[in-house]
Amino acid sequence: MTEQQKGNADSEESFEYGEPPVSSESSASAESPVDPLDQALADLVDETGPISKEAELLADLQRLQAEFVNYKARVERDRDVARSAAIAEVLRAVLPALDDLTRAEAHGDLEGSPFAAVVTKLRNAGDKFGLKQFAAKGDKFDPEIHNALVQTPNPEVTENVIADVVEPGFMLGEKLLRPAMVAVFIPA
C-alpha cells in the first residue's frame, strides 16, 4: 500500500459509511454560531492586514482630542454656573440694604442727601447683572413667586389679586432670588 492509499484509508476509517466526514472547522462553527459582524471584521482584517501602529496612534490622538474638547466645554459650563451663583449670593446679601434705602426714599428722607446717589448706583449695579424687581398692587397673585402674608376677602375680585406689597420680590434673570411679601384680595 502506498502512502497516499494509507492516508485515504485512515480518513475512511474516521467516519462510518453514510455520515459525512466531520472537520475541526465545521464542528467549531456548529457548536457556537459566529456573529456576521465579527466574521465580516475578521474577513476585513484578513484582506487588509492588521491595523498599523500609525492608525492606532491617530485614533488615540483623535479620542484624546475629543475628550479634551468635552472637558473644556464642561469646565466652561461649570464656571458659568459658579459665577451666576456667586452673583446671586452677593445680590441676595445686598437686598436688605436696598430695601431700607428704598423705604427711606419713599418716605422722603433721601431728598438732597448723598444716599440718593447710593440708591441709584445700587439699582444700576443690579440692572447690570439682570436684577429685576417685581410685584405691584393689582397684579395677579402667583404662589410660585409671591408669599401671601394676609388674605382679605373682597367681593369685587374674581381671582386672587395683590392688594398691597409689603416687600418686593427680586429675580435674577429667570432665577427667583426672593419672593415678594404681599397682602392678597381673595374672592368673597
ABEGO torsion letter per residue (X at the ends): XBAAAAAAAAAAAABBBGBBBBBAAAAAAAABBBBAAAAAAAAAAAAAEBBBAAAAAAAAAAAAAAAAAAAAAAAAAAAAAAAAAAAAAAAAAAAAAAAAAAAAAAAGAABGBAAAAAAAAAAAAAAAAGBBBBEBBGBBBBAAABBBABBBBBAABABBBBABBABBBBBBEABBABBBBBBBBBBX
